[in-house]
Amino acid sequence: MAIGKTVLVTGGSSGIGFSISKHFANAGYQLLWVSLVKEEIDIAISKLRSEIPDCNIDSLVLDLSSSDSAVKVYNWVKENQWNVDVLINNAGFGTFGFSSDIDIDRELNMIELNVVNVYKMTRLFLKDMLHKDEGTIINISSNTSFQPTPKLSAYGATKSFVNHFSRSVNEELKILKSNVKIMCVCPAAIKNTNFRKAGKMDKLKTFSGLATTTSEEVAKDVWNGFIKHKDFVVSGWKMRILYRISGLVPYGIQQFLVRKEIKEVQ
Ligand SMILES: NC(=O)c1ccc[n+]([C@@H]2O[C@H](COP(=O)([O-])OP(=O)(O)OC[C@H]3O[C@@H](n4cnc5c(N)ncnc54)[C@H](OP(=O)(O)O)[C@@H]3O)[C@@H](O)[C@H]2O)c1
């Protein structure tokens, strides 16, 4: 049991964040959640406590797409004298459609949340972890970070940033011979979270396609990756097979398959 250890999960009140939180709570971690909607947090805390009665949880309602949000989270942690052992940058959303049509402000908001906030949170908490020479940052990217994703162009690009930044800084940590780790996780399309609805992707074929996964499978992959000190996790067993063989498939065929996946079905 990890008594006295603390995990900070952005977007912990729903979807992947909620499922991952359960693994950490069961292992004895104190949970710190930062999410957007207070009612969602309250409902999620009641649900978690009904499943794990002795879980220790604190929460902060905050819009993580605002420019000072990372500093606010960091100050909240410091004021309460918590020590974050594990930071999970999970909160995020996607926009769907032709780039010429999507509302620019909505996409800028997504870039603030998926890129700028992840960058700032990583920088702020990494500094403390380096000082102690311990800690893990888990950044949730996506399979859309692997190749061009038409109609998910800006979203895929935000996740490419998360993928590249996380893995590169993790390599720096190896050069520094640090015990701190950054693990990057790339889940496949998930059937059972709010992400689809929030991004108006309800009819997108990829969510009923070959390589879909669930928040529970992603959470299990994250937990197993964490305890095995992995650098990089492709989540969803079907996506892992596709990822391994993708290098053998010519680019034109890969993109033909991607175009099929982003079709909308009734
Ligand atoms: N679902 C997929 O197919 C899929 C695939 C690959 C990667 N991912 C990534 O996985 C992560 C989690 O997604 P999910 O599928 O679990 O989606 P989800 O169920 O919609 O959960 C998103 C979480 O992020 C929080 N959030 C959203 N906007 C926020 C903001 N501005 N400020 C603070 N918190 C905010 C939400 O809080 P509230 O509930 O309070 O609004 C919610 O807790 C995202 O980074 C997503 O890009 C998802």
The ligand as a MOL file (V3000), in Angstrom:
LIG
                    3D

  0  0  0     0  0            999 V3000
M  V30 BEGIN CTAB
M  V30 COUNTS 48 52 0 0 0
M  V30 BEGIN ATOM
M  V30 1 N -12.1380 9.2430 -25.3880 0
M  V30 2 C -11.2480 8.9400 -26.3280 0
M  V30 3 O -11.5700 8.3210 -27.3650 0
M  V30 4 C -9.8080 9.3180 -26.1210 0
M  V30 5 C -8.8270 8.6710 -26.8830 0
M  V30 6 C -7.5000 9.0160 -26.7100 0
M  V30 7 C -7.1560 9.9810 -25.7800 0
M  V30 8 N -8.1340 10.5920 -25.0480 0 CHG=1
M  V30 9 C -7.7200 11.6320 -24.0800 0
M  V30 10 O -8.0350 11.1650 -22.7790 0
M  V30 11 C -8.2250 12.2720 -21.8970 0
M  V30 12 C -9.4840 12.0550 -21.0700 0
M  V30 13 O -10.5770 11.9590 -21.9370 0
M  V30 14 P -11.8970 11.1070 -21.5980 0
M  V30 15 O -12.1620 10.2440 -22.7740 0
M  V30 16 O -11.8080 10.4880 -20.2590 0 CHG=-1
M  V30 17 O -12.9630 12.3000 -21.6500 0
M  V30 18 P -14.0410 12.8580 -20.6230 0
M  V30 19 O -14.8640 11.7490 -20.0460 0
M  V30 20 O -14.7290 13.9310 -21.4080 0
M  V30 21 O -13.1760 13.5100 -19.4470 0
M  V30 22 C -12.5450 14.7250 -19.5840 0
M  V30 23 C -12.2130 15.2880 -18.2220 0
M  V30 24 O -11.5010 16.5250 -18.4270 0
M  V30 25 C -12.1310 17.5390 -17.6600 0
M  V30 26 N -12.0510 18.8180 -18.3590 0
M  V30 27 C -12.4520 19.0810 -19.6300 0
M  V30 28 N -12.2490 20.3730 -19.9000 0
M  V30 29 C -11.7000 20.9190 -18.7960 0
M  V30 30 C -11.2550 22.2290 -18.4580 0
M  V30 31 N -11.3280 23.2550 -19.3240 0
M  V30 32 N -10.7770 22.4570 -17.2180 0
M  V30 33 C -10.7040 21.4450 -16.3140 0
M  V30 34 N -11.0840 20.1910 -16.5820 0
M  V30 35 C -11.5770 19.9350 -17.8000 0
M  V30 36 C -13.5620 17.1240 -17.5040 0
M  V30 37 O -14.1080 17.7510 -16.3500 0
M  V30 38 P -15.7220 17.9110 -16.1490 0
M  V30 39 O -16.2830 16.5170 -16.1220 0
M  V30 40 O -15.8140 18.6440 -14.8660 0
M  V30 41 O -16.1860 18.7050 -17.3460 0
M  V30 42 C -13.4410 15.5990 -17.3730 0
M  V30 43 O -13.2080 15.2560 -16.0300 0
M  V30 44 C -8.2510 13.5130 -22.7890 0
M  V30 45 O -6.9960 14.1630 -22.7270 0
M  V30 46 C -8.4670 12.9510 -24.1870 0
M  V30 47 O -7.9220 13.7780 -25.1860 0
M  V30 48 C -9.4400 10.2690 -25.1770 0
M  V30 END ATOM
M  V30 BEGIN BOND
M  V30 1 1 1 2
M  V30 2 2 2 3
M  V30 3 1 2 4
M  V30 4 1 4 5
M  V30 5 2 4 48
M  V30 6 2 5 6
M  V30 7 1 6 7
M  V30 8 2 7 8
M  V30 9 1 8 9
M  V30 10 1 8 48
M  V30 11 1 9 10
M  V30 12 1 9 46
M  V30 13 1 10 11
M  V30 14 1 11 12
M  V30 15 1 11 44
M  V30 16 1 12 13
M  V30 17 1 13 14
M  V30 18 2 14 15
M  V30 19 1 14 16
M  V30 20 1 14 17
M  V30 21 1 17 18
M  V30 22 2 18 19
M  V30 23 1 18 20
M  V30 24 1 18 21
M  V30 25 1 21 22
M  V30 26 1 22 23
M  V30 27 1 23 24
M  V30 28 1 23 42
M  V30 29 1 24 25
M  V30 30 1 25 26
M  V30 31 1 25 36
M  V30 32 1 26 27
M  V30 33 1 26 35
M  V30 34 2 27 28
M  V30 35 1 28 29
M  V30 36 1 29 30
M  V30 37 2 29 35
M  V30 38 1 30 31
M  V30 39 2 30 32
M  V30 40 1 32 33
M  V30 41 2 33 34
M  V30 42 1 34 35
M  V30 43 1 36 37
M  V30 44 1 36 42
M  V30 45 1 37 38
M  V30 46 2 38 39
M  V30 47 1 38 40
M  V30 48 1 38 41
M  V30 49 1 42 43
M  V30 50 1 44 45
M  V30 51 1 44 46
M  V30 52 1 46 47
M  V30 END BOND
M  V30 END CTAB
M  END
